[in-house]
């Protein structure tokens, strides 16, 4: 479960980093119409900072996307040879 929380936190951090980069670029490009360039307006971007991953997980634990993320993490871990608590390793044959 800690790996899932870490993965979710990492994805959220990447989203925040992207948003911050965009906001930084927007501030850098703000100019006046008399400067010969295109003037731009600033906009406010609202995001959430995750202070307590356990509380956030409890809030979203029934959301379908949470199950999808956990499934992907568990599949990757099992393929890497890691034993994941709460899972059963299944091996099936498929045409290559």
PyMOL commands that set and color helices and strands:
alter all, ss='L'
color gray80, all
select helices_A, chain A and resi 2-28+33-35+53-60+64-79
alter helices_A, ss='H'
color red, helices_A
deselect
rebuild
show_as cartoon
